[in-house]
């Protein structure tokens, strides 16, 4: 039984390692083009930069994303398309999605 309990931890390590390889000195080196890799990055960013049940202005979202990469608009767009950040039609605020 102990082997089954350690299995989820072993599976999460490669995912975190894969995301970690995208960063150098705390900054995102490049935005991945491969969809699976991009999805891993976006989930990581949503989980680490944005709190659940909190609204953010576009400026706050940009400031958070600028801490990891200079192209905050591309990252913001990717997060919205992936459903990890949601916003009303008027774009007045953002909230963490799924």
HELIX and SHEET records of a PDB file:
HELIX    1   1 UNK A    2  UNK A   20  1                                  19    
HELIX    2   2 UNK A   35  UNK A   49  1                                  15    
HELIX    3   3 UNK A   58  UNK A   66  1                                   9    
HELIX    4   4 UNK A   72  UNK A   81  1                                  10    
SHEET    1   A 2 UNK A  23  UNK A  24  0                                        
SHEET    2   A 2 UNK A  27  UNK A  28 -1                                        
SHEET    1   B 3 UNK A  55  UNK A  56  0                                        
SHEET    2   B 3 UNK A  94  UNK A  96 -1                                        
SHEET    3   B 3 UNK A  85  UNK A  87 -1                                        
END                                                                             
